[in-house]
Every structure is written in C-alpha cells, then in structure tokens.
Amino acid sequence: MKKIVAVSGSLRTDSYNTNLLNKLSNIFKDEVEYEILDISSVPLFNEDIENDKNKYIDSLKNKIKNSDFVIISTPEYNYSVSGVLKNALDWFSRGENPVFENKDVGILSASPSKF
Ligand SMILES: Cc1cc2nc3c(=O)[nH]c(=O)nc-3n(C[C@H](O)[C@H](O)[C@H](O)COP(=O)(O)O)c2cc1C
C-alpha cells in the first residue's frame, strides 16, 4: 500500500489547512496509508544543535523518507509559507538523511481570504 504523509503549516486548533488535510483522509480511506505529521514540537532551527541526536526530528524525517508522496497544506503568511512550516522544512532539509531528494510533493493552501 502506498504511503502518503501530510504536513500542515498551521498549528491553530481550527486551522482550515489542517482541516483540509483531515478531510483528505476520508478520500484516501483504505486505499493508502495516510498520516498527518505533528510538527508542533519541532524546535527552532539552530545550527548549534542540528547534529544533536533528536529522536522526534529523526522520526519525522524517517516518515517522510519512507513515504511515496508528501502533501503540504499551509496558510500564506505575509506572502510566504508560515514560519512553523519553514522551520520544519529547514530541519528536514539538513543532515545525512535528506528526505526530499526525489520525493514527490504537493502543496496546497487554504484561506478565507480572497487573495
Ligand atoms: C501572520 C499572518 C500573516 C498572514 N498573511 C496572509 C497573506 O499574506 N495572505 C493571505 O491570503 N492571508 C494571510 N493571512 C490570513 C491567513 O490566510 C488565515 O489566517 C488562515 O486562516 C490561516 O490558515 P489556518 O486556518 O490553516 O490557520 C495571514 C495570517 C497571519 C496570522
């Protein structure tokens, strides 16, 4: 069975983006393994600590590495992605285990704004 992991760029309880990712699980149902990764406890990236053993970061990276597809849904914050998402992507892009190499990634954004 194909594995899809999803990442929301919003930590808000009633986040439209997280809701969108939750709704996708109804569509995928039993056809794929689907997991929304929890990035709420990813520390602020700092090169001083990037090589420290961090089981939480390693586990998130391994889930992405072992997936067939990654879906990111993020709000637009000031014409960019949210800070929490950027911070997580900075962690995921570093080290001996570069998880996005040859990875198919889809990016969505949900917003109540007409922009
Ligand atoms: C710091 C901040 C910056 C924002 N910047 C934008 C923006 O540039 N464009 C936009 O359409 N909405 C912007 N918004 C509104 C968000 O799209 C809106 O709050 C959205 O609901 C956030 O997504 P969420 O529901 O998944 O938390 C911003 C909101 C915040 C808190």
The ligand as a Gaussian input file, in Angstrom:
#p B3LYP/6-31G(d) Opt

LIG

0 1
 C        0.853000      36.357000      10.465000
 C       -0.236000      36.169000       9.412000
 C        0.022000      36.556000       8.105000
 C       -0.963000      36.366000       7.115000
 N       -0.685000      36.708000       5.812000
 C       -1.576000      36.399000       4.837000
 C       -1.261000      36.603000       3.445000
 O       -0.183000      37.046000       3.100000
 N       -2.194000      36.265000       2.510000
 C       -3.415000      35.745000       2.864000
 O       -4.228000      35.442000       1.985000
 N       -3.741000      35.526000       4.167000
 C       -2.866000      35.844000       5.149000
 N       -3.168000      35.592000       6.466000
 C       -4.506000      35.047000       6.808000
 C       -4.454000      33.514000       6.818000
 O       -4.520000      33.026000       5.500000
 C       -5.622000      32.981000       7.643000
 O       -5.450000      33.385000       8.993000
 C       -5.761000      31.484000       7.550000
 O       -6.990000      31.106000       8.110000
 C       -4.657000      30.759000       8.263000
 O       -4.726000      29.384000       7.976000
 P       -5.271000      28.322000       9.023000
 O       -6.788000      28.490000       9.050000
 O       -4.878000      26.994000       8.439000
 O       -4.663000      28.603000      10.356000
 C       -2.228000      35.803000       7.470000
 C       -2.459000      35.433000       8.811000
 C       -1.483000      35.590000       9.759000
 C       -1.740000      35.135000      11.193000

